[in-house]
Amino acid sequence: MYRILTAILLPVFAMPTVLAADIVNAKLMTLELAVDIAQGAIDACRKDGYQISVVVVDRSGRTQVVMRDVFANQFLTQLAQAKANAVVLSNTSSSALRKNRADIVNELNLLDDLLVLDGGLPVMVAGSMIGAVGVSGAPGGDLDEACAQRGIDGVQERLDFAE
């Protein structure tokens, strides 16, 4: 009787085989890293005399940090978020997306919470994007991007040596 039950129940209760292709390992940005990137961007723009908003998102576009300097208004925060989202969409800087896909920029700008404007950069670890930073408020997207880059530069050693 035991053999019959074992033969019947074993296939039903057997654990499925897990294949390596079934599991995905992903690197995620900590809150501390996101805060340091955002603060670095704020500090860089302040040094140049600009009041900005900065938004740092994770690899899926979920907001991790929002910082708004004293005179930066809510619309600058919305723009910073939309720039970071453009980076998540394209896995490249928002300025590169604007240049490389000029043929569909108007259509992309119709997507909710996404604008293809200069000022968004990917946060990369070992060739993989772990998040994005968007900046708005400097007098030009190139200056927004420079502040975002300086925020990333401030943590670059941590990114370079991340496991």
N, C-alpha and C positions, 0 to 999 in steps of 0.2 A: 504494500500500500504506500509506503514512504517513497519508493522509487517512482510510482505513478504520479504522486503529488509533486515530487521534485521535477519530473519531466514536464509536467503541465505548467507549474507555477514559475519555474526558473526563467524561462524566456520572457514572461510577463514582467517580472521584477528585476531583471538584469539591468545593470546600469549601462546607458548608452556609451559608446566609445567617443571620447573627446579627441578631436583632431586639432593639431596645432593651428590650422586655418580657421578654426571656430573661435579662437580667442584673439582679441586685439589688445595689445599693450599700448597705452597712450601716456604721453607726458602731459601733465597739467600744471598750470601756473598757480602758485600759492597766492593768497591774499597779500602777504607781505611783499612779494615781488611786484605785484600789480600796484600796490600803494607806492612803492619806491619809484617805479617808472612814472607814475602820475605826478608824484611830488617833484621828481627831477625835471619833468616837462614844465610844470608850473614855475619852478625856480629859474629855469633857463629863460623862459619868456619874461618873467619879472625883471631879470637882469637886463634884458633888452628893452624894458619899459612897456611890455604888453600884458594886458589882463586877459587871461584865457580861461576856457573850460577844457578839461581833458577827461576822456572816458577810456577806460581799459576794459576790454572784453576777453572772455576765454575763447578757446578755439572754435566753439560752436556759436559764438556771438552773444553769449549771456553776459550781461554787465557784471563786472567785478568791482570796479571803482569808478566813482564820479567825483571830480574835484572842480570847483568853480571859484576862481579868484574873486575878490571883493566886488569889482566893477564888471565882471562878466555876467551877461544876462542869460536867461533861460534858453534863448534861441541859440546861443553859442553852444550850450550843452547839447541841444538837439542836433546841431550840425556836427559836433565832435562824435556823438554816438553814430550818426549816419555815415561818417567817414570811416570809423572803425568797422562798421558792418560791411562796407564796400571791400575792405581788406579781407575780411572773413570770406566773403563771396568769391574773391579772385585769387586769394593766397599770394597777393603781391601788394605793393603800395597802391594807395588810391590814385596817386599821380600817374603811376605806370598803367593802371587800369584805364584811366582817362585817355592817355596817349595811345595805348595799344588797341583799345576798343572804341575809338571815337565814332565808329559806325553805329554803335548801339547805346551810346551814353544817354541819349534822350529816353530810350526805353528803360534802361536800368534805373534812371532817376524817377521813374514812375512806381518802382517797388516801394512798399511801405518801409520806413525807417532806414533808407539807403540813399545816399547821394554820392555821386562820383565827382569828388572835389579833392584837390590836393590837401594833405594834412593828416592822412592815415598811414600807419606803418605796421607791418607784421612784427611780432615778437617771435624770434626763431631760436630753437635749440637743436643742434645737430641736424640741420636741414629740415626740420619739421616745425610748422607753425603751432605755437602753444597759445597764441592770443594775438590781440591787435590793440593799438593805441590810436585814438583820434584826438586831434587838437583843433580848436577853433578860437579865433579872437585876435590873432596877430593881423597886421595889415597886409595880408596876402597868404595864399595857401602854401607857397614855398617857405614862408617864415613859420607857419603852423607846423609844417613837416620838419623843419630844422629843430624846433622845440621838442617835437615828438622824438626825433632822433637823439637829441641830447638826453632825454629821459631814459631811452634805451641804453645809450652809451654809459650812463651811470651805473647800470647793472650788468654791463656786457661781460665782465669777468665771471660773474655768477652764471650767466647763460653759457659761456664757453666751457665751464667746468661742471655743468649739470650732468648727472648720470643719465 
